[in-house]
Amino acid sequence: MVRVTFLHPDLGIGGAERLVVDAALALKQNGHKVDFITNHHDPSHCFTETKDGTFNVTVVGDWLPRNICGKFFALCAYLRMIYAALYIIFKSDRPNVVFCDLVSACIPVLKLRIPVVVFYCHHPDQVLTTYETKLKKLYRVPLNFLEEITTGLADKIYVNSLYTKSVYKDTFKKLNADNTEVLYPSINTSFFDQVHVLSMERILDKKFLPNTCFLLSINRYERKKELSTAIKALGDLKNLLPKEEYQKVYLVMAGGYDKRVEENVEYYLELIALAEEERVGDKVFFLRSPTDIEKVSILVNCDILIYTPPNEHFGIVPLEAMYASKPVVACNSGGPTESVIDNITGYLVEKSKFAEKLVILIKNKTQRQQFGAAGKQVYLQKFSFQAFANNLNTSILDVYENKKSQ
């Protein structure tokens, strides 16, 4: 048994948060003692396992600023995580292993007293940053240097896909990408299996005609997710489907929403305006931060998953749809190219081709069922939670035993 602490900046709702929660579940399942240290945790905006007693969650440093006058978000995130790392190394019951992600600046502090520090690289932060001004570029120079150096200090580095590994190699030129290990995310399917599924009518509070076709998009309300693609595709369907078929098509937009995050609020309002502009406002339902039960229910009840982010690092939602036996239409770039098999479990398309492929699936229920069944098999063979748990457990133990022997 190894004592493992997960250090994560904000235990909200998102792909990175789902990954660390599932990793914690995997290690706990293998008999390890697991807890969380985080800078922020809101019980009304988090995954169930972090508030129902499954894990002990300690909030450290939430009093520190998240930004300075609307600027310096990255610097503040670094300082908040360093503060949390200091808390960990001075604990009386220090862990044997710390699993951190998103912010690597805490690693040198952790290395002072923690035997093993592992880092999960969802994507290099500097690649995600926009450089609008020369001043912003200058501000990022030391932060980018620090990100590369501190990432390389981890005893073990995981990446979430071959795509991210290639980006890691191109970005961190001083580091050896061959030392990274691809650890594909998975999902806690036991929760899916236990959920009492709610009907779409109950969740959306609306009565629907028989044989309604539900399109579903699940992603945080962030512009980089390009959720507008789904709304525009729905608008295009007006001219591609017979009127009687189009009347039975609806789009459900669900995703993480945090009112503290200005972009979430702005983009949500932009999407509502876009739906009205495309004259599909009455056919789009927006769900902000749905509960875990609601999320599983809409996955089970939908007919087609639309996954719009281009160059997504990996993308956990397509896996969830595949486990629920749903076809996936996703961008032909990034991580989804490693999970979605084109023309077998769904379609990989360019942004302008979403509507074209949706028409095929809307018209052909048999095709939807065949893609869904194939997706379930691909998930079970390649991305199952048990495989994820076994791989992570073996890797963590190997690193820990090697470090002890040294």
Residue pairs with C-beta under 8 A, 6 or more apart in sequence:
1 31
1 32
1 33
2 27
2 32
2 33
2 96
2 97
2 396
2 397
2 400
3 32
3 33
3 93
3 94
3 95
3 96
3 97
4 24
4 27
4 32
4 33
4 34
4 35
4 95
4 96
4 97
4 98
4 99
4 396
5 34
5 35
5 36
5 37
5 88
5 95
5 97
5 98
5 99
6 20
6 23
6 24
6 34
6 35
6 36
6 37
6 98
6 99
6 100
7 36
7 37
7 38
7 81
7 84
7 85
7 88
7 98
7 99
7 100
7 106
7 110
8 16
8 17
8 20
8 36
8 37
8 38
8 100
8 101
8 102
9 38
9 39
9 40
9 77
9 80
9 81
9 102
9 103
10 17
10 38
10 39
10 40
10 41
11 17
11 20
11 21
11 36
11 38
11 40
11 41
11 46
11 47
11 50
11 57
12 40
12 42
12 45
12 46
12 256
12 258
13 45
13 46
13 47
13 220
13 256
13 289
14 220
14 256
15 122
15 185
15 313
15 314
15 315
15 316
15 317
16 101
16 102
16 122
17 46
17 47
18 47
18 185
18 187
18 316
19 101
19 120
19 122
19 160
19 185
19 316
20 36
20 99
20 101
20 120
21 47
21 49
21 50
21 188
22 185
22 186
22 187
22 188
22 385
22 388
23 99
23 120
23 392
24 34
24 36
24 49
24 55
24 99
25 49
25 54
25 188
25 389
26 385
26 388
26 389
26 392
26 393
27 34
27 389
27 392
27 393
27 396
28 34
28 54
28 55
29 389
30 389
30 393
32 393
32 396
34 55
35 55
35 56
35 57
35 58
35 95
36 50
36 55
36 56
36 57
36 58
37 58
37 60
37 84
37 87
37 88
38 57
38 58
38 59
38 60
38 84
39 59
39 60
39 61
39 62
39 64
39 80
39 81
39 83
39 84
40 59
40 62
41 50
41 57
41 59
43 51
45 256
45 258
45 289
47 292
48 54
48 191
48 292
49 55
49 188
50 57
51 57
58 87
60 83
60 84
60 87
61 80
61 83
61 84
61 87
64 76
64 79
64 80
64 83
65 76
66 73
66 76
66 77
66 80
66 260
67 73
67 76
68 75
68 76
72 139
74 125
74 129
74 140
74 143
75 139
75 143
77 103
78 103
78 105
78 106
78 143
78 146
81 100
81 103
81 105
81 106
82 105
82 106
82 109
84 106
85 98
85 106
85 107
85 109
85 110
86 109
88 94
88 95
88 98
88 110
88 114
89 109
89 110
89 112
89 113
89 114
94 113
94 114
95 114
96 114
96 115
96 116
96 400
97 114
97 115
97 116
97 117
97 118
97 396
97 399
97 400
98 110
98 114
98 116
98 117
98 118
99 118
99 120
99 396
100 106
100 107
100 110
100 117
100 118
100 119
100 120
101 119
101 120
101 121
101 122
102 122
102 125
103 125
104 119
104 147
104 150
104 151
104 153
104 154
105 146
105 147
105 150
106 150
107 117
107 119
107 150
107 151
107 153
107 154
108 150
108 153
110 117
111 117
111 153
115 400
115 403
115 404
116 155
116 156
116 396
116 399
116 400
116 403
117 153
117 154
117 155
118 154
118 155
118 156
118 157
118 158
118 396
118 399
119 151
119 154
119 156
119 157
119 158
120 157
120 158
120 159
120 160
120 183
121 151
121 157
121 158
121 159
121 160
121 164
121 168
121 180
122 160
122 164
122 313
122 314
123 164
123 167
123 313
124 147
124 167
124 168
124 171
124 172
125 147
126 140
126 143
126 144
126 147
126 171
127 167
127 171
128 224
129 140
130 136
131 137
131 140
148 171
148 172
148 174
148 175
149 174
151 157
151 172
151 175
152 172
152 174
152 175
155 399
155 403
156 181
156 395
156 396
156 399
157 179
157 180
157 181
158 180
158 181
158 182
158 183
158 395
159 165
159 168
159 180
159 181
159 182
159 183
160 182
160 183
160 184
160 185
160 313
160 314
160 335
161 182
161 184
161 313
161 314
161 334
161 335
161 338
162 182
162 338
163 311
163 313
163 314
163 334
163 335
163 337
163 338
164 313
164 314
164 335
165 177
165 180
165 182
167 313
168 175
168 177
168 180
169 177
181 395
183 388
183 391
183 392
183 395
184 314
184 338
184 339
184 382
184 383
184 388
185 314
185 316
185 319
185 383
185 388
186 319
186 383
186 384
186 385
186 387
186 388
186 389
187 316
187 319
187 320
187 323
187 385
188 385
189 323
189 384
189 385
190 385
191 292
191 296
192 296
192 320
192 323
192 324
195 292
195 293
195 296
195 297
196 293
197 296
197 297
197 300
197 301
198 293
198 294
198 297
199 297
199 301
200 208
200 212
200 214
200 252
200 297
200 298
200 301
200 302
201 207
201 208
203 287
203 290
203 294
203 297
203 298
204 252
204 285
206 285
208 250
209 247
209 248
211 248
212 248
212 249
212 250
213 248
213 249
213 250
213 303
213 304
213 362
214 250
214 251
214 252
214 298
214 301
214 302
214 303
214 304
215 230
215 234
215 249
215 250
215 251
215 252
215 302
215 303
215 304
215 306
215 358
216 251
216 252
216 254
216 298
216 299
216 302
216 304
216 305
216 306
216 321
216 326
217 227
217 230
217 251
217 252
217 253
217 254
217 255
217 305
217 306
217 307
217 308
218 254
218 255
218 295
218 298
218 299
218 305
218 317
218 320
219 225
219 227
219 255
219 307
219 308
219 309
219 317
220 255
220 256
220 257
220 264
221 227
221 255
221 256
221 257
221 263
221 264
221 267
221 268
221 271
221 288
222 263
222 264
222 267
223 263
223 267
224 309
225 255
225 308
225 309
226 308
226 309
226 310
226 351
227 253
227 255
227 267
227 271
227 308
228 270
228 271
228 274
228 308
229 306
229 308
229 351
229 354
230 251
230 253
230 306
230 308
230 354
231 251
231 253
231 271
231 274
231 275
231 278
231 280
231 284
232 274
232 278
232 354
232 355
233 306
233 354
233 355
233 358
234 249
234 251
234 278
234 280
234 283
234 284
234 355
235 278
235 279
235 280
236 354
236 355
237 246
237 249
237 355
237 358
237 359
237 362
238 246
238 279
238 280
240 355
240 356
240 359
241 249
241 359
241 362
241 363
245 362
245 363
249 283
249 362
250 283
250 284
250 285
251 280
251 283
251 284
251 285
251 306
252 284
252 285
252 287
252 298
252 302
253 271
253 284
253 285
253 286
253 287
254 286
254 287
254 290
254 294
254 295
254 298
255 287
255 288
255 289
256 264
256 289
257 264
257 268
257 288
257 289
258 264
258 289
259 265
268 286
268 288
271 286
272 281
272 286
275 281
275 283
275 284
287 294
287 298
290 298
296 324
299 305
299 320
299 321
299 324
299 326
300 324
302 321
302 326
303 326
303 361
303 362
303 368
304 326
304 327
304 328
304 329
304 358
304 361
304 362
304 368
305 317
305 318
305 321
305 326
305 327
305 328
305 329
305 346
306 329
306 330
306 354
306 358
307 315
307 317
307 318
307 321
307 328
307 329
307 330
307 331
307 336
307 340
308 330
308 331
308 351
308 354
309 315
309 331
309 334
310 331
310 333
310 334
310 351
311 331
311 333
311 334
312 331
312 333
312 334
312 335
312 336
313 334
313 335
314 334
314 335
314 338
314 339
315 330
315 334
315 335
315 336
315 339
318 328
318 330
318 336
318 339
318 340
318 346
319 339
319 379
319 383
321 327
321 328
321 375
322 328
322 339
322 340
322 345
322 372
322 375
322 376
322 378
322 379
322 383
323 375
323 376
323 379
324 372
324 376
325 369
325 372
325 373
325 375
325 376
326 368
326 372
326 375
327 345
327 346
327 347
327 361
327 367
327 368
327 371
327 372
327 375
328 336
328 340
328 345
328 346
328 347
328 371
328 375
329 346
329 347
329 349
329 354
329 357
329 358
329 361
330 336
330 340
330 346
330 347
330 348
330 349
331 348
331 349
331 350
331 351
332 342
332 348
332 349
332 350
336 348
337 348
339 378
339 382
339 383
340 346
340 347
340 348
340 375
341 374
341 378
342 348
344 371
344 374
344 378
345 371
345 374
345 375
345 378
346 371
346 375
347 357
347 360
347 361
349 356
349 357
360 367
361 367
361 368
361 371
